[in-house]
């Protein structure tokens, strides 16, 4: 049976493939693409934060509020960029369809 840590590490490869295809397509809104890459920043911040929580407090990251909140703020920021990027794309699509009419 695979541990949750192993599954987490293995899930990185499909996500990197997803990012590669999004980037290569050239069709993803810039802000949304930055948001998807920001998710990698979230992962990069969460791993050392989890290690620090275990070493310094002998607790999981979820139990150290200030550290957990700081790490989760990266995910929140990434999600905001995703929403703004796709919102911009929807607005542009509506404008171009109304110009064609």
C-alpha positions as CSV (number, residue, x, y, z in Angstrom):
1,X,0.0,0.0,0.0
2,X,1.3,3.4,-0.9
3,X,1.6,6.0,1.8
4,X,0.0,9.4,1.5
5,X,3.4,11.0,1.3
6,X,4.3,8.7,-1.7
7,X,1.0,9.5,-3.4
8,X,1.5,13.2,-2.8
9,X,5.0,13.0,-4.4
10,X,3.7,11.0,-7.4
11,X,0.9,13.4,-8.0
12,X,3.5,16.0,-8.8
13,X,4.3,14.4,-12.2
14,X,0.8,14.5,-13.7
15,X,0.5,18.1,-12.5
16,X,3.7,19.1,-14.1
17,X,2.5,17.5,-17.4
18,X,-0.8,19.5,-17.0
19,X,1.3,22.7,-16.6
20,X,3.4,21.8,-19.6
21,X,0.4,21.3,-21.9
22,X,-1.3,24.5,-20.6
23,X,1.9,26.5,-21.2
24,X,2.5,25.0,-24.7
25,X,-1.1,25.5,-25.8
26,X,-0.8,29.3,-25.5
27,X,-4.5,29.5,-24.9
28,X,-4.6,29.7,-21.1
29,X,-5.1,33.3,-19.8
30,X,-1.8,34.6,-18.4
31,X,-3.1,35.3,-14.9
32,X,-4.7,31.9,-14.7
33,X,-1.4,30.2,-15.8
34,X,0.4,32.1,-13.1
35,X,-2.2,30.9,-10.6
36,X,-1.6,27.3,-11.7
37,X,2.1,27.8,-11.3
38,X,1.5,29.4,-7.9
39,X,0.1,26.1,-6.8
40,X,3.6,24.7,-7.1
41,X,4.8,27.6,-4.9
42,X,2.2,26.5,-2.4
43,X,3.5,23.0,-2.4
44,X,7.1,24.2,-2.2
45,X,6.2,26.3,0.9
46,X,4.0,23.7,2.5
47,X,6.6,20.9,2.6
48,X,9.3,22.8,4.6
49,X,6.6,24.3,6.8
50,X,5.3,20.8,7.6
51,X,8.9,19.7,8.4
52,X,9.4,22.7,10.6
53,X,6.1,22.1,12.4
54,X,7.2,18.5,13.1
55,X,10.7,19.4,14.2
56,X,10.0,22.5,16.2
57,X,6.6,21.7,17.7
58,X,6.4,17.9,17.3
59,X,3.0,18.5,15.6
60,X,1.5,18.3,12.1
61,X,1.3,21.5,10.1
62,X,-2.5,21.6,10.5
63,X,-2.1,22.0,14.2
64,X,0.2,25.1,14.1
65,X,-2.3,27.8,13.2
66,X,0.1,30.6,12.3
67,X,2.3,28.4,10.2
68,X,-0.6,26.6,8.5
69,X,-2.3,29.9,7.8
70,X,0.9,31.4,6.3
71,X,1.3,28.3,4.0
72,X,-2.3,28.3,3.0
73,X,-2.1,32.0,2.0
74,X,-0.1,30.9,-1.0
75,X,-2.9,28.7,-2.2
76,X,-5.4,31.4,-1.6
77,X,-3.4,33.8,-3.7
78,X,-3.0,31.3,-6.5
79,X,-6.8,30.7,-6.5
80,X,-7.4,34.4,-6.7
81,X,-5.1,34.6,-9.7
82,X,-6.9,31.7,-11.4
83,X,-10.3,33.3,-10.9
84,X,-9.1,36.7,-12.2
85,X,-7.4,35.1,-15.2
86,X,-10.5,33.1,-16.3
87,X,-12.8,36.1,-15.5
88,X,-10.7,38.2,-17.9
89,X,-10.9,35.5,-20.5
90,X,-14.7,35.3,-20.2
91,X,-15.1,39.0,-20.5
92,X,-12.9,39.1,-23.6
93,X,-14.9,36.2,-25.1
94,X,-18.1,38.0,-24.5
95,X,-16.8,41.2,-26.0
96,X,-15.5,39.5,-29.2
97,X,-18.8,37.6,-29.6
98,X,-20.8,40.8,-29.3
99,X,-18.5,42.5,-31.9
100,X,-19.2,39.7,-34.4
101,X,-23.0,40.1,-34.0
